[in-house]
Amino acid sequence: MRVDGSNNTIQYRIQKAFTAVGINLIFLVLMILILLPFGWMIINTFKTNTQLFQDSLALPQSMDFINYAQAWERGLSSYYKNSLIVSIISLILIISISASTAYGISRFRFCFSTLFFFIILGGMSLSEQVALVPLFKMLTKLKIYNTHLALILPYVAFRIPFSTFLIRAYMLTIPKEMEDAAYIDGYNSWQVFLKIIIPLSKPILASCALVNLNFVWNEFIFALVFIEDMRKMTIPIGLMAFKGQLRIDYVVLLAGIVIATLPMIVIFMVLQKQFIRGLASGAVKG
Amino acid sequence: MKVRPYTPYLYIVPGLFFVCIFVYFPVLSNFYYSFFRLSSYSSSMTWVGLSNYLKLAKEPILLTMLRNNLLYVIISLCVQVGLGTTLAILLETKYCRKFSSLYRNILFFPALMSLTAVGLLWQFVYTPNIGLLNALLGSVGLEQLQHAWLGDKNTAIFAIIGMSQWQFTGYVTILMIVAIQKVPEEYTEAAIIDGASTLQRSLFITIPSVKEQLLVCSIITIIGAFKLFTEVYVTTAGGPGNSTQVLGTYLYHQAFLYDDLGMAATVGMVILVITFSISIFQLRIAKSGEE
């Protein structure tokens, strides 16, 4: 790439090598800072509570998974089940409703279509806390307070704006020729949606599902307020309850944190590309 | 294409229904509630006019809360956005090529943990006797720096903010990397031919080309800071002595500890006004980016 030969002097190369080492050293330090709490947590999950109190920095004497088994049996298995139920149902609803909304908005012109688009999009700028008190009242009145539905309905509603925004932008890039041909072949709009648009939108639907999974799996404030029964709690709230119930059994709590975190890390490693695309094309946090 | 006139509406009705019933209706009710005194367990409501707002304005903790939210904004802008962007630029230079995907993945790990998991882990990191931080300080002979990080009024909020930087800096880095990768290669190539150094290229080419994404990252960071709740709730619950109270935790306490839903709704309105005005700004950028 370099056209100027004079840049390849020995001095220049040495300078470059130093910069490279320096920058990589900075990153090495950062990596240690990030991994240290993780590493420390993991080594302590293999200790007994007494060993932890003697020296939390020491390496464990054996690789005993008893704390993990304990965490799982003493509640985490049920929180896991609840999180799976809530996440799966929410994701199916979020993706199907958002895809349909995005299709309606991106493919048809009708009275108030822009208005409806802005109404849905505007939902993105409303935060959960502001709806917390009225939702609590409403869910109580609807007699679904303290059920999985009390989480699923608000999750779906709060994620539709963002997901619609994401999917619509992608659908706009799909060329219209194929649909036109399909209409000539006698397809109706529903068939076009199911047989052409959905298959072509798979990449964005996958990204969208992953970003929403990260949200639903980790959501805290609704889960804290709308569920009070231990048997219905999802993982984030379960961990809090777990802490209260274990009191000073730190090692089991740490094992619980590891178990709670593992699925997202595994999913990220496997589906990194889709995940990052989803995050990057619709930047919103938590 | 020929579709019946009502067909398009069928596609958007489900989405519209959910958003109106479970997002807009509650937010509007929240505005309405902020003029009443009401409790969780009864349906009676008493009109109190603006007295919730006046009471909030006189609340001695209000300044502490706003100060904490603002501290969170400022520190997060410097570390998450500032440092996060710098790291993104460094990762995209030739110096890191070999390890850049490894660095990137590790930086992103903490963002995948739930706020509860991070909060519980860090609460433990900050524990006086056995926590990682004090143990490390002790092992390198800096016992005098050992501290009850979350137990001391002066350090608690910084301990919480520090934890958030650990969690989210990598997130901004990833967002910025995606933007940097979209900068056309001709730009940098032209600059290389002109003899621009790596630093010059970052300052005069990379940063201006990604300023939109930079703005988006700043905005989501600011909004996140005003929505702050879980980090504080899990680690200190607003203590010690209200020193880490933020708008979000105060709202929760008013509603579900003191059963003053009207006051909670009022705090909600404050959060709404702040985050909504920042969001409008963001939507406008998002829209201009689409053209």
Interface residues (C-beta under 8 A of the other chain):
Chain A: M1 R2 V3 D4 T19 A20 I23 N24 I26 F27 L30 M31 L33 I34 L35 L36 P37 F38 W40 M41 L52 F53 D55 S56 L57 I97 S98 S100 T101 Y103 G104 I105 R107 F108 F110 S113 F116 I119 I120 L121 G122 G123 M124 S125 L126 S127 E128 Q129 V130 A131 L132 V133 P134 L135 F136 K137 M138 T140 L153 P154 V156 A157 F158 I160 P161 T164 F165 A169 E179 D180 Y183 N188 S189 F193 N214 W217 N218 F220 I221 L224 V225 I235 P236 I237 L239 M240 K243 Y250 L253 L254 I257 A260 T261 M264 I265 F268 M269 Q272 I276 R277 L279 A280 A283 V284 K285 G286
Chain B: M1 K2 V3 P5 T7 P8 Y9 L10 Y11 I12 P14 G15 L16 F18 V19 C20 I21 F22 V23 Y24 F25 P26 V27 S29 N30 Y33 S40 L87 L90 T93 Y95 C96 F99 Y103 N105 I106 L107 F108 F109 P110 L112 M113 S114 L115 T116 A117 L120 L121 W122 F124 V125 N129 I130 G131 L132 A135 L136 S139 W166 F168 G170 Y171 I174 L175 V178 A179 E189 I192 I193 G195 T198 Q213 V216 C217 I220 T221 I223 G224 K227 F229 T230 Y233 V234 L247 G248 L251 Y252 A255 F256 L261 A264 A265 G268 M269 I271 L272 T275 F276 S279 I280 Q282 L283 A286 E290
